[in-house]
């Protein structure tokens, strides 16, 4: 009985695989939260840029720079 039998090896392997799956699931969940947060930030920045561009819409010809 020094060497684990086939069922014991399978049970150990299953336990290790379950732990790996849980770790991967936790990692994927954290990454999705991060991706979601970043997508919301990008959308907010896009709205800010669009609003700034709308406010800075050309109001007529731009005067020449001072060095002319």
PDB file of N, CA, C and O in Angstrom:
ATOM      1  N   UNK A   1       0.818  -1.205   0.000  1.00  0.00           N
ATOM      2  CA  UNK A   1       0.000   0.000   0.000  1.00  0.00           C
ATOM      3  C   UNK A   1       0.856   1.261   0.000  1.00  0.00           C
ATOM      4  O   UNK A   1       0.354   2.351   0.275  1.00  0.00           O
ATOM      5  N   UNK A   2       2.124   1.125  -0.301  1.00  0.00           N
ATOM      6  CA  UNK A   2       2.981   2.303  -0.370  1.00  0.00           C
ATOM      7  C   UNK A   2       2.648   3.148  -1.584  1.00  0.00           C
ATOM      8  O   UNK A   2       2.690   4.377  -1.529  1.00  0.00           O
ATOM      9  N   UNK A   3       2.322   2.492  -2.666  1.00  0.00           N
ATOM     10  CA  UNK A   3       2.028   3.206  -3.903  1.00  0.00           C
ATOM     11  C   UNK A   3       0.517   3.413  -4.005  1.00  0.00           C
ATOM     12  O   UNK A   3      -0.258   2.479  -3.799  1.00  0.00           O
ATOM     13  N   UNK A   4       0.098   4.658  -4.329  1.00  0.00           N
ATOM     14  CA  UNK A   4      -1.351   4.896  -4.442  1.00  0.00           C
ATOM     15  C   UNK A   4      -1.936   4.068  -5.580  1.00  0.00           C
ATOM     16  O   UNK A   4      -1.321   3.908  -6.634  1.00  0.00           O
ATOM     17  N   UNK A   5      -3.103   3.562  -5.351  1.00  0.00           N
ATOM     18  CA  UNK A   5      -3.739   2.769  -6.407  1.00  0.00           C
ATOM     19  C   UNK A   5      -4.357   3.687  -7.453  1.00  0.00           C
ATOM     20  O   UNK A   5      -4.337   4.911  -7.323  1.00  0.00           O
ATOM     21  N   UNK A   6      -4.887   3.085  -8.459  1.00  0.00           N
ATOM     22  CA  UNK A   6      -5.398   3.831  -9.607  1.00  0.00           C
ATOM     23  C   UNK A   6      -6.499   4.815  -9.210  1.00  0.00           C
ATOM     24  O   UNK A   6      -6.500   5.949  -9.687  1.00  0.00           O
ATOM     25  N   UNK A   7      -7.404   4.424  -8.379  1.00  0.00           N
ATOM     26  CA  UNK A   7      -8.508   5.292  -7.955  1.00  0.00           C
ATOM     27  C   UNK A   7      -7.970   6.466  -7.152  1.00  0.00           C
ATOM     28  O   UNK A   7      -8.424   7.597  -7.331  1.00  0.00           O
ATOM     29  N   UNK A   8      -7.007   6.214  -6.268  1.00  0.00           N
ATOM     30  CA  UNK A   8      -6.425   7.306  -5.490  1.00  0.00           C
ATOM     31  C   UNK A   8      -5.733   8.320  -6.398  1.00  0.00           C
ATOM     32  O   UNK A   8      -5.843   9.528  -6.188  1.00  0.00           O
ATOM     33  N   UNK A   9      -5.021   7.821  -7.406  1.00  0.00           N
ATOM     34  CA  UNK A   9      -4.349   8.732  -8.348  1.00  0.00           C
ATOM     35  C   UNK A   9      -5.372   9.556  -9.121  1.00  0.00           C
ATOM     36  O   UNK A   9      -5.181  10.754  -9.329  1.00  0.00           O
ATOM     37  N   UNK A  10      -6.442   8.922  -9.541  1.00  0.00           N
ATOM     38  CA  UNK A  10      -7.487   9.642 -10.258  1.00  0.00           C
ATOM     39  C   UNK A  10      -8.153  10.694  -9.378  1.00  0.00           C
ATOM     40  O   UNK A  10      -8.436  11.804  -9.830  1.00  0.00           O
ATOM     41  N   UNK A  11      -8.401  10.338  -8.116  1.00  0.00           N
ATOM     42  CA  UNK A  11      -9.003  11.306  -7.194  1.00  0.00           C
ATOM     43  C   UNK A  11      -8.073  12.491  -6.959  1.00  0.00           C
ATOM     44  O   UNK A  11      -8.529  13.633  -6.907  1.00  0.00           O
ATOM     45  N   UNK A  12      -6.765  12.229  -6.816  1.00  0.00           N
ATOM     46  CA  UNK A  12      -5.806  13.327  -6.631  1.00  0.00           C
ATOM     47  C   UNK A  12      -5.766  14.210  -7.879  1.00  0.00           C
ATOM     48  O   UNK A  12      -5.732  15.437  -7.788  1.00  0.00           O
ATOM     49  N   UNK A  13      -5.771  13.563  -9.039  1.00  0.00           N
ATOM     50  CA  UNK A  13      -5.744  14.324 -10.289  1.00  0.00           C
ATOM     51  C   UNK A  13      -6.999  15.173 -10.439  1.00  0.00           C
ATOM     52  O   UNK A  13      -6.921  16.328 -10.857  1.00  0.00           O
ATOM     53  N   UNK A  14      -8.145  14.616 -10.104  1.00  0.00           N
ATOM     54  CA  UNK A  14      -9.403  15.350 -10.172  1.00  0.00           C
ATOM     55  C   UNK A  14      -9.382  16.557  -9.230  1.00  0.00           C
ATOM     56  O   UNK A  14      -9.827  17.645  -9.595  1.00  0.00           O
ATOM     57  N   UNK A  15      -8.869  16.356  -8.028  1.00  0.00           N
ATOM     58  CA  UNK A  15      -8.788  17.449  -7.056  1.00  0.00           C
ATOM     59  C   UNK A  15      -7.901  18.573  -7.580  1.00  0.00           C
ATOM     60  O   UNK A  15      -8.241  19.748  -7.448  1.00  0.00           O
ATOM     61  N   UNK A  16      -6.764  18.213  -8.173  1.00  0.00           N
ATOM     62  CA  UNK A  16      -5.863  19.219  -8.724  1.00  0.00           C
ATOM     63  C   UNK A  16      -6.522  19.956  -9.891  1.00  0.00           C
ATOM     64  O   UNK A  16      -6.379  21.172 -10.021  1.00  0.00           O
ATOM     65  N   UNK A  17      -7.235  19.227 -10.730  1.00  0.00           N
ATOM     66  CA  UNK A  17      -7.906  19.850 -11.866  1.00  0.00           C
ATOM     67  C   UNK A  17      -9.021  20.787 -11.404  1.00  0.00           C
ATOM     68  O   UNK A  17      -9.212  21.857 -11.981  1.00  0.00           O
ATOM     69  N   UNK A  18      -9.748  20.392 -10.377  1.00  0.00           N
ATOM     70  CA  UNK A  18     -10.802  21.267  -9.855  1.00  0.00           C
ATOM     71  C   UNK A  18     -10.206  22.555  -9.307  1.00  0.00           C
ATOM     72  O   UNK A  18     -10.764  23.634  -9.504  1.00  0.00           O
ATOM     73  N   UNK A  19      -9.076  22.446  -8.620  1.00  0.00           N
ATOM     74  CA  UNK A  19      -8.412  23.642  -8.090  1.00  0.00           C
ATOM     75  C   UNK A  19      -7.938  24.538  -9.235  1.00  0.00           C
ATOM     76  O   UNK A  19      -8.055  25.762  -9.163  1.00  0.00           O
ATOM     77  N   UNK A  20      -7.410  23.928 -10.276  1.00  0.00           N
ATOM     78  CA  UNK A  20      -6.962  24.701 -11.432  1.00  0.00           C
ATOM     79  C   UNK A  20      -8.131  25.398 -12.105  1.00  0.00           C
ATOM     80  O   UNK A  20      -8.024  26.564 -12.485  1.00  0.00           O
ATOM     81  N   UNK A  21      -9.239  24.701 -12.254  1.00  0.00           N
ATOM     82  CA  UNK A  21     -10.428  25.295 -12.871  1.00  0.00           C
ATOM     83  C   UNK A  21     -10.934  26.466 -12.033  1.00  0.00           C
ATOM     84  O   UNK A  21     -11.302  27.501 -12.587  1.00  0.00           O
ATOM     85  N   UNK A  22     -10.958  26.323 -10.735  1.00  0.00           N
ATOM     86  CA  UNK A  22     -11.389  27.419  -9.860  1.00  0.00           C
ATOM     87  C   UNK A  22     -10.465  28.623  -9.995  1.00  0.00           C
ATOM     88  O   UNK A  22     -10.932  29.761 -10.044  1.00  0.00           O
ATOM     89  N   UNK A  23      -9.150  28.380 -10.056  1.00  0.00           N
ATOM     90  CA  UNK A  23      -8.196  29.479 -10.235  1.00  0.00           C
ATOM     91  C   UNK A  23      -8.416  30.180 -11.567  1.00  0.00           C
ATOM     92  O   UNK A  23      -8.416  31.408 -11.638  1.00  0.00           O
ATOM     93  N   UNK A  24      -8.604  29.391 -12.621  1.00  0.00           N
ATOM     94  CA  UNK A  24      -8.838  29.976 -13.936  1.00  0.00           C
ATOM     95  C   UNK A  24     -10.141  30.763 -13.964  1.00  0.00           C
ATOM     96  O   UNK A  24     -10.199  31.848 -14.543  1.00  0.00           O
ATOM     97  N   UNK A  25     -11.175  30.230 -13.350  1.00  0.00           N
ATOM     98  CA  UNK A  25     -12.451  30.925 -13.306  1.00  0.00           C
ATOM     99  C   UNK A  25     -12.320  32.254 -12.567  1.00  0.00           C
ATOM    100  O   UNK A  25     -12.867  33.269 -12.998  1.00  0.00           O
ATOM    101  N   UNK A  26     -11.601  32.239 -11.467  1.00  0.00           N
ATOM    102  CA  UNK A  26     -11.381  33.467 -10.704  1.00  0.00           C
ATOM    103  C   UNK A  26     -10.610  34.493 -11.543  1.00  0.00           C
ATOM    104  O   UNK A  26     -10.931  35.681 -11.530  1.00  0.00           O
ATOM    105  N   UNK A  27      -9.602  34.028 -12.265  1.00  0.00           N
ATOM    106  CA  UNK A  27      -8.811  34.923 -13.105  1.00  0.00           C
ATOM    107  C   UNK A  27      -9.654  35.510 -14.229  1.00  0.00           C
ATOM    108  O   UNK A  27      -9.584  36.708 -14.502  1.00  0.00           O
ATOM    109  N   UNK A  28     -10.446  34.673 -14.878  1.00  0.00           N
ATOM    110  CA  UNK A  28     -11.291  35.151 -15.979  1.00  0.00           C
ATOM    111  C   UNK A  28     -12.314  36.157 -15.459  1.00  0.00           C
ATOM    112  O   UNK A  28     -12.572  37.171 -16.108  1.00  0.00           O
ATOM    113  N   UNK A  29     -12.892  35.886 -14.304  1.00  0.00           N
ATOM    114  CA  UNK A  29     -13.877  36.804 -13.722  1.00  0.00           C
ATOM    115  C   UNK A  29     -13.238  38.161 -13.420  1.00  0.00           C
ATOM    116  O   UNK A  29     -13.826  39.202 -13.713  1.00  0.00           O
ATOM    117  N   UNK A  30     -12.051  38.152 -12.843  1.00  0.00           N
ATOM    118  CA  UNK A  30     -11.349  39.410 -12.563  1.00  0.00           C
ATOM    119  C   UNK A  30     -11.036  40.165 -13.854  1.00  0.00           C
ATOM    120  O   UNK A  30     -11.169  41.388 -13.911  1.00  0.00           O
ATOM    121  N   UNK A  31     -10.622  39.437 -14.884  1.00  0.00           N
ATOM    122  CA  UNK A  31     -10.314  40.085 -16.156  1.00  0.00           C
ATOM    123  C   UNK A  31     -11.561  40.687 -16.789  1.00  0.00           C
ATOM    124  O   UNK A  31     -11.493  41.774 -17.362  1.00  0.00           O
ATOM    125  N   UNK A  32     -12.699  40.001 -16.696  1.00  0.00           N
ATOM    126  CA  UNK A  32     -13.934  40.557 -17.248  1.00  0.00           C
ATOM    127  C   UNK A  32     -14.346  41.823 -16.511  1.00  0.00           C
ATOM    128  O   UNK A  32     -14.826  42.776 -17.125  1.00  0.00           O
ATOM    129  N   UNK A  33     -14.157  41.834 -15.191  1.00  0.00           N
ATOM    130  CA  UNK A  33     -14.471  43.056 -14.433  1.00  0.00           C
ATOM    131  C   UNK A  33     -13.584  44.205 -14.886  1.00  0.00           C
ATOM    132  O   UNK A  33     -14.052  45.330 -15.064  1.00  0.00           O
ATOM    133  N   UNK A  34     -12.302  43.916 -15.072  1.00  0.00           N
ATOM    134  CA  UNK A  34     -11.364  44.934 -15.524  1.00  0.00           C
ATOM    135  C   UNK A  34     -11.725  45.414 -16.926  1.00  0.00           C
ATOM    136  O   UNK A  34     -11.725  46.617 -17.185  1.00  0.00           O
ATOM    137  N   UNK A  35     -12.029  44.499 -17.819  1.00  0.00           N
ATOM    138  CA  UNK A  35     -12.412  44.863 -19.183  1.00  0.00           C
ATOM    139  C   UNK A  35     -13.667  45.721 -19.167  1.00  0.00           C
ATOM    140  O   UNK A  35     -13.742  46.718 -19.885  1.00  0.00           O
ATOM    141  N   UNK A  36     -14.641  45.352 -18.367  1.00  0.00           N
ATOM    142  CA  UNK A  36     -15.886  46.121 -18.273  1.00  0.00           C
ATOM    143  C   UNK A  36     -15.601  47.540 -17.791  1.00  0.00           C
ATOM    144  O   UNK A  36     -16.127  48.508 -18.339  1.00  0.00           O
ATOM    145  N   UNK A  37     -14.763  47.653 -16.758  1.00  0.00           N
ATOM    146  CA  UNK A  37     -14.416  48.976 -16.234  1.00  0.00           C
ATOM    147  C   UNK A  37     -13.682  49.808 -17.291  1.00  0.00           C
ATOM    148  O   UNK A  37     -13.963  50.996 -17.449  1.00  0.00           O
ATOM    149  N   UNK A  38     -12.754  49.196 -18.004  1.00  0.00           N
ATOM    150  CA  UNK A  38     -12.011  49.918 -19.033  1.00  0.00           C
ATOM    151  C   UNK A  38     -12.904  50.340 -20.193  1.00  0.00           C
ATOM    152  O   UNK A  38     -12.737  51.428 -20.743  1.00  0.00           O
ATOM    153  N   UNK A  39     -13.849  49.485 -20.564  1.00  0.00           N
ATOM    154  CA  UNK A  39     -14.784  49.839 -21.642  1.00  0.00           C
ATOM    155  C   UNK A  39     -15.609  51.058 -21.222  1.00  0.00           C
ATOM    156  O   UNK A  39     -15.819  51.975 -22.017  1.00  0.00           O
ATOM    157  N   UNK A  40     -16.072  51.064 -19.976  1.00  0.00           N
ATOM    158  CA  UNK A  40     -16.848  52.224 -19.501  1.00  0.00           C
ATOM    159  C   UNK A  40     -15.991  53.489 -19.487  1.00  0.00           C
ATOM    160  O   UNK A  40     -16.476  54.569 -19.825  1.00  0.00           O
ATOM    161  N   UNK A  41     -14.717  53.362 -19.098  1.00  0.00           N
ATOM    162  CA  UNK A  41     -13.827  54.527 -19.099  1.00  0.00           C
ATOM    163  C   UNK A  41     -13.601  55.046 -20.518  1.00  0.00           C
ATOM    164  O   UNK A  41     -13.611  56.256 -20.744  1.00  0.00           O
ATOM    165  N   UNK A  42     -13.401  54.150 -21.462  1.00  0.00           N
ATOM    166  CA  UNK A  42     -13.184  54.557 -22.855  1.00  0.00           C
ATOM    167  C   UNK A  42     -14.432  55.260 -23.384  1.00  0.00           C
ATOM    168  O   UNK A  42     -14.328  56.279 -24.067  1.00  0.00           O
ATOM    169  N   UNK A  43     -15.596  54.727 -23.075  1.00  0.00           N
ATOM    170  CA  UNK A  43     -16.840  55.366 -23.525  1.00  0.00           C
ATOM    171  C   UNK A  43     -16.974  56.762 -22.916  1.00  0.00           C
ATOM    172  O   UNK A  43     -17.370  57.702 -23.605  1.00  0.00           O
ATOM    173  N   UNK A  44     -16.649  56.901 -21.642  1.00  0.00           N
ATOM    174  CA  UNK A  44     -16.700  58.212 -21.004  1.00  0.00           C
ATOM    175  C   UNK A  44     -15.729  59.191 -21.647  1.00  0.00           C
ATOM    176  O   UNK A  44     -16.075  60.349 -21.881  1.00  0.00           O
ATOM    177  N   UNK A  45     -14.529  58.734 -21.931  1.00  0.00           N
ATOM    178  CA  UNK A  45     -13.547  59.591 -22.585  1.00  0.00           C
ATOM    179  C   UNK A  45     -13.988  59.964 -23.996  1.00  0.00           C
ATOM    180  O   UNK A  45     -13.794  61.096 -24.437  1.00  0.00           O
ATOM    181  N   UNK A  46     -14.582  59.005 -24.698  1.00  0.00           N
ATOM    182  CA  UNK A  46     -15.070  59.280 -26.056  1.00  0.00           C
ATOM    183  C   UNK A  46     -16.144  60.364 -26.012  1.00  0.00           C
ATOM    184  O   UNK A  46     -16.151  61.269 -26.847  1.00  0.00           O
ATOM    185  N   UNK A  47     -17.048  60.275 -25.042  1.00  0.00           N
ATOM    186  CA  UNK A  47     -18.091  61.298 -24.907  1.00  0.00           C
ATOM    187  C   UNK A  47     -17.471  62.656 -24.600  1.00  0.00           C
ATOM    188  O   UNK A  47     -17.900  63.673 -25.147  1.00  0.00           O
ATOM    189  N   UNK A  48     -16.469  62.678 -23.731  1.00  0.00           N
ATOM    190  CA  UNK A  48     -15.808  63.946 -23.402  1.00  0.00           C
ATOM    191  C   UNK A  48     -15.141  64.554 -24.628  1.00  0.00           C
ATOM    192  O   UNK A  48     -15.224  65.762 -24.849  1.00  0.00           O
ATOM    193  N   UNK A  49     -14.481  63.721 -25.424  1.00  0.00           N
ATOM    194  CA  UNK A  49     -13.818  64.215 -26.624  1.00  0.00           C
ATOM    195  C   UNK A  49     -14.849  64.742 -27.615  1.00  0.00           C
ATOM    196  O   UNK A  49     -14.647  65.794 -28.221  1.00  0.00           O
ATOM    197  N   UNK A  50     -15.939  64.024 -27.782  1.00  0.00           N
ATOM    198  CA  UNK A  50     -16.981  64.476 -28.714  1.00  0.00           C
ATOM    199  C   UNK A  50     -17.589  65.796 -28.248  1.00  0.00           C
ATOM    200  O   UNK A  50     -17.838  66.687 -29.059  1.00  0.00           O
ATOM    201  N   UNK A  51     -17.829  65.922 -26.940  1.00  0.00           N
ATOM    202  CA  UNK A  51     -18.368  67.175 -26.411  1.00  0.00           C
ATOM    203  C   UNK A  51     -17.378  68.320 -26.599  1.00  0.00           C
ATOM    204  O   UNK A  51     -17.773  69.426 -26.970  1.00  0.00           O
ATOM    205  N   UNK A  52     -16.096  68.064 -26.346  1.00  0.00           N
ATOM    206  CA  UNK A  52     -15.082  69.105 -26.523  1.00  0.00           C
ATOM    207  C   UNK A  52     -14.974  69.498 -27.990  1.00  0.00           C
ATOM    208  O   UNK A  52     -14.799  70.675 -28.304  1.00  0.00           O
ATOM    209  N   UNK A  53     -15.075  68.532 -28.886  1.00  0.00           N
ATOM    210  CA  UNK A  53     -15.003  68.831 -30.318  1.00  0.00           C
ATOM    211  C   UNK A  53     -16.221  69.641 -30.752  1.00  0.00           C
ATOM    212  O   UNK A  53     -16.109  70.535 -31.591  1.00  0.00           O
ATOM    213  N   UNK A  54     -17.382  69.330 -30.182  1.00  0.00           N
ATOM    214  CA  UNK A  54     -18.590  70.074 -30.540  1.00  0.00           C
ATOM    215  C   UNK A  54     -18.500  71.512 -30.045  1.00  0.00           C
ATOM    216  O   UNK A  54     -18.951  72.433 -30.726  1.00  0.00           O
ATOM    217  N   UNK A  55     -17.920  71.710 -28.862  1.00  0.00           N
ATOM    218  CA  UNK A  55     -17.769  73.075 -28.326  1.00  0.00           C
ATOM    219  C   UNK A  55     -16.732  73.865 -29.117  1.00  0.00           C
ATOM    220  O   UNK A  55     -16.846  75.083 -29.250  1.00  0.00           O
ATOM    221  N   UNK A  56     -15.736  73.184 -29.634  1.00  0.00           N
ATOM    222  CA  UNK A  56     -14.663  73.864 -30.339  1.00  0.00           C
ATOM    223  C   UNK A  56     -14.909  73.865 -31.840  1.00  0.00           C
ATOM    224  O   UNK A  56     -13.975  74.008 -32.630  1.00  0.00           O
ATOM    225  N   UNK A  57     -16.153  73.705 -32.224  1.00  0.00           N
ATOM    226  CA  UNK A  57     -16.478  73.706 -33.650  1.00  0.00           C
ATOM    227  C   UNK A  57     -16.061  75.047 -34.240  1.00  0.00           C
ATOM    228  O   UNK A  57     -16.185  76.079 -33.581  1.00  0.00           O
ATOM    229  N   UNK A  58     -15.576  75.040 -35.452  1.00  0.00           N
ATOM    230  CA  UNK A  58     -15.123  76.285 -36.074  1.00  0.00           C
ATOM    231  C   UNK A  58     -16.250  77.314 -36.129  1.00  0.00           C
ATOM    232  O   UNK A  58     -17.377  77.012 -36.522  1.00  0.00           O
ATOM    233  N   UNK A  59     -15.920  78.508 -35.733  1.00  0.00           N
ATOM    234  CA  UNK A  59     -16.904  79.603 -35.708  1.00  0.00           C
ATOM    235  C   UNK A  59     -16.640  80.590 -36.839  1.00  0.00           C
ATOM    236  O   UNK A  59     -17.088  81.736 -36.784  1.00  0.00           O
ATOM    237  N   UNK A  60     -15.949  80.170 -37.813  1.00  0.00           N
ATOM    238  CA  UNK A  60     -15.570  81.042 -38.915  1.00  0.00           C
ATOM    239  C   UNK A  60     -14.103  80.805 -39.213  1.00  0.00           C
ATOM    240  O   UNK A  60     -13.484  79.911 -38.637  1.00  0.00           O
ATOM    241  N   UNK A  61     -13.560  81.582 -40.087  1.00  0.00           N
ATOM    242  CA  UNK A  61     -12.152  81.367 -40.425  1.00  0.00           C
ATOM    243  C   UNK A  61     -11.259  81.663 -39.227  1.00  0.00           C
ATOM    244  O   UNK A  61     -11.474  82.621 -38.484  1.00  0.00           O
ATOM    245  N   UNK A  62     -10.277  80.833 -39.068  1.00  0.00           N
ATOM    246  CA  UNK A  62      -9.345  81.017 -37.962  1.00  0.00           C
ATOM    247  C   UNK A  62      -8.343  82.100 -38.341  1.00  0.00           C
ATOM    248  O   UNK A  62      -7.835  82.110 -39.462  1.00  0.00           O
ATOM    249  N   UNK A  63      -8.060  82.999 -37.429  1.00  0.00           N
ATOM    250  CA  UNK A  63      -7.095  84.061 -37.764  1.00  0.00           C
ATOM    251  C   UNK A  63      -5.708  83.470 -37.963  1.00  0.00           C
ATOM    252  O   UNK A  63      -5.377  82.443 -37.371  1.00  0.00           O
ATOM    253  N   UNK A  64      -4.911  84.105 -38.780  1.00  0.00           N
ATOM    254  CA  UNK A  64      -3.562  83.574 -39.009  1.00  0.00           C
ATOM    255  C   UNK A  64      -2.733  83.660 -37.729  1.00  0.00           C
ATOM    256  O   UNK A  64      -3.000  84.495 -36.865  1.00  0.00           O
ATOM    257  N   UNK A  65      -1.738  82.804 -37.612  1.00  0.00           N
ATOM    258  CA  UNK A  65      -0.885  82.862 -36.440  1.00  0.00           C
ATOM    259  C   UNK A  65      -0.105  84.186 -36.396  1.00  0.00           C
ATOM    260  O   UNK A  65       0.044  84.853 -37.419  1.00  0.00           O
ATOM    261  N   UNK A  66       0.384  84.558 -35.224  1.00  0.00           N
ATOM    262  CA  UNK A  66       1.033  85.864 -35.072  1.00  0.00           C
ATOM    263  C   UNK A  66       2.304  86.044 -35.911  1.00  0.00           C
ATOM    264  O   UNK A  66       2.689  87.187 -36.159  1.00  0.00           O
ATOM    265  N   UNK A  67       2.942  85.027 -36.338  1.00  0.00           N
ATOM    266  CA  UNK A  67       4.182  85.193 -37.068  1.00  0.00           C
ATOM    267  C   UNK A  67       3.972  85.564 -38.543  1.00  0.00           C
ATOM    268  O   UNK A  67       4.951  85.695 -39.278  1.00  0.00           O
ATOM    269  N   UNK A  68       2.730  85.736 -38.992  1.00  0.00           N
ATOM    270  CA  UNK A  68       2.464  86.159 -40.370  1.00  0.00           C
ATOM    271  C   UNK A  68       2.428  87.652 -40.457  1.00  0.00           C
ATOM    272  O   UNK A  68       2.217  88.201 -41.538  1.00  0.00           O
TER     273      UNK A  68
END
